[in-house]
Amino acid sequence: EVQLLESGGGLVQPGGSLRLSCAASGFTFSTFAMSWVRQAPGKGLEWVSGISGSDDRTFYADSVKGRFTISRDNSKNTLYLQMSSLRVEDTAVYYCVKASTSLSSWFDYWGQGTLVTVSS
Amino acid sequence: DIQMTQSPSSLSASVGDRVTITCRASQSIGRFLNWYQQKPGKAPKLLIYGASSLQSGVPSRFSGSGSETDFTLTISSLQPEDSATYYCQQSYSTPAFGGGTKVEIK
């Protein structure tokens, strides 16, 4: 059974940093691209960042480029999102998402999400 | 970047009704279009991928169609458990979601 378990969310002040983690199980983690998708309170879904499975190519939404860094540790079956220079508008539930194959594919499994609140 | 526009933003229908949600891409995306269902407080769930392929375990009353720029999600006979928000997503390039359609039961 595929499981994605996010952690690391919480309250942080504007300008601060936070690292999210996603522990994956139930599939060969290194084979699949992974992404982070966020949802601000009462709003729709926004893709944030993605990383390929084999060669660690990374991609970012313009809204987070230069501030967020996605990475993965295939030996630990874990996906990360390092967030810095956080803004109030980064407040959202962040979902760890598995791609069905490559980055140009659908998202077949989602974690339960972790809430990040940016506020003074 | 490719923009995705869904319509309507919300709808209310009765149990047993046929419901249609549309999604339009700002440029051609072939059939790289996926649909998700999200219930309050829950993570989204994949319904349809590749414009018309039904994800395993999804009831057959859900179907998808379309290509290039215009796509449709249809619920053939609306059930109470279908009350949710539905999102389209293109996977042709940098992923992007539509704004969502909230479906309510009358």
Interface residues (C-beta under 8 A of the other chain):
Chain A: S35 V37 G44 L45 E46 W47 G50 F59 A61 D62 Y95 S100 L103 S104 S105 W106 F107 D108 W110 G111 Q112 G113
Chain B: D1 F32 N34 Y36 Q38 A43 P44 K45 L46 Y49 G50 Q55 Y87 Q89 S91 Y92 S93 T94 P95 A96 F97 G98 G99 G100
